[in-house]
């Protein structure tokens, strides 16, 4: 229950388990819808807000269809496709538009979704510009960025043993040289 109430990207992943544990009742659906609405309100500041928002709208459409709100579910499908045309709601959109006798091609996304899309794209462009600016600053400084690699020796004490044997040989050779002088 806590995982769903956090209203973040993991909420959509947690919904199937949430409904499995608590049952798909109007009360649990209301809690899930509330969490999805809170998550959708934060998508505008996310770099991947378009795809995350589309997934949240897909989850919302599934819940609305379960509750019998077919027109709301249909609108959520249209809104999800507005944010991300690759989101997998086309089958649901087709079945809902047939149930409601509506031409799916005439449906338009909600105004709030269109403004959300504009906000997400604007914030995303700002982030991309910052990344490019940082990349250009690094190029200007002639700095080579290398990723940190941790190399682990399969035998961590092998190096110490080799050094011990080497020192032992050096001491023995020195002792032999001292004896034969």
N, C-alpha and C positions, 0 to 999 in steps of 0.2 A: 504494500500500500504506500509506503514511504517513497519507493522508487517512482511511482506514478505521480505523487504529489510534488516531487521536486520540479516538475515541468521543464525538463531539458531534453536534449536529443535522445537520451536513454529512455525517456517516457514511452516513445513509440515502440521501442523494442520490448519494453516491460509489459505492454498492454495485453498480449496474449496470455502470459503467465498470470497477470493480475486477474483477468477474467476467468482463467482456469481455477485459480485459488478461491476467488470470492464470488464466482458466478456472474453471469451477464444479466444483471437486474437493472431496472431503471435507476436505482441509487448508485450502483457502481459505474453505470454509463454516465451519470451526471458528474461524478467525481473525475472520470477520465476526460469528459468534455471540458470541464473547468481547467484541468491541467493543460489540455491541448490549446485552449484559448490563451492561457497565460504564456505558453511557449510561443505561440504565434505572435504575441505582442512583442517578443524579444528578438524575433528573426531579423528585423531590419538592421540590427547591429552586427550580424554574423556574416563572415566571409562567405560561407556556404548556405546562407539564409534561403536562397531560392530552392535548393533541393530539400533542405530541412523543412521549410515551410510547406512544400508540396507533399512531403511524407506525412506531416501533421494533418494536412487537409484530407489526405487519403484516409488516415485513421478516423478523422472526424466523419467522413462520408460513410465509412463502414458502420460506425456507431449510429449515425442518423438513420441509415437504412434498417438497421436492426430495430430501432425504436419506431419505425414506420414513417419517419419523416422523409419520404422519398424526394420531395421537391428540394428540401434542404441538402440531402445527400447528392442530388444531381448538381446543385449549385456548387457544393464543395468539390465535386469532381472537375467541374469547369474551372474553378479557381485554382485547383492543383495543377491542371494542365497549363494554365496561364503562367504559373511560376516555373514549372519544369515540364516541357512537353514529353520527356522520357518517363515520367512517373506512370506506374502501371495502374491506371484507373479507367482505361478505355473500355474494357469489357463491362465494368460497372456502369459507366456512362451510357453505353449502348443499351443495356438492360433497363436502366432507370428511365431513359428517354422513351423506350418502347412502352413501359408500364404507364407512363404519364402522357403518352401520345404527343410527344413534343419532338420537333426537328432539332437534333443536337447541333446542327450547323448554325442555327439562329441564336443559340445561347451565348451570352456574353459574361465575362468575368465581373465580379463585384467591383465597385469603385474602390473599396478599401484594399482589395488585393492588387489592383493596378497601382495604387499609391504605395503599397508595401513593396511591390516589385521595383518601382522607381527609387525608393529609399535604399533598398538592398543593393541595387546596381550602383547607386551613387557612393555608398559606403565602400563597396567592393572596389570601385575605381580609385577611391582615395587610398585604400590599402595597397593596391597594385602600384600606384604612383610612388608611394613611400618605399615599396620594395625596390622599384627601379632606381629611385634616388639613392638608396643605400648601396645598391649594386654599383652605380656609377661612382659613388664616393670611394668604394673599395678599388675600382679600376684606376681611379685617379691617383691613388696612393701606391700603386704598384705592389699591392699586397696579394699574396697567393693564399687563398683559404683552403686549408686541408682539413678533412674530417679527422677527428680523433679516433685512433684505432687502439684497442687494447689487445695485445698479443699475449696469450697465455702459453707458458711452456708446459708441455705434457708431463714432464718430469721436473717439478720445480726445484728439486735439490740436486739435480744432475750437475749444474754449473758449480755448485759448492764442492761437490765430490771431485770434479775435475781439477779445481783449484787446489784442493788438499793433496791429491796425487801429484800434481805438478810441484808443489812446495816440498813434498816428501822426496821426490826425485832430485830436486835442486839441493836439498840438505844432504842426501846420500852422496851425490856427486861431489859436493864440497868436502864432505868428510873423507871420501876416498882420495881426493886430490891432496888433502892435508896429510893423510897417512903416508902417501907415497912420495912426499917431498923430502 
